Amino acid sequence: MRVIENFCSDKKIITNNALLKGESFFSNDRFFIFEDLEFSGLKEFLNSPLNTEVYSQSFWLCNWVDNILKSIKLN
């Protein structure tokens, strides 16, 4: 849940959850995935700009709820 909260808050995320690489919202400017407490590259990651323009509004809560309600109406 923390990943989603930070993603929607336009924050950079540092995690060891490598499964995020397979998600549609993954990008190298947003997520730093470390393994075995290896943090090389973290300073560069934190100093690089975060491009929030490339993230789809489909991840916004209001659009997510809207999509759920639309799918209920279809059934």
Summary of the structure (lengths in Angstrom):
residues: 75
radius of gyration: 15.0
end to end distance: 28.5
largest distance: 49.8
contacts: 141
relative contact order: 0.16
helix: 51%
strand: 11%
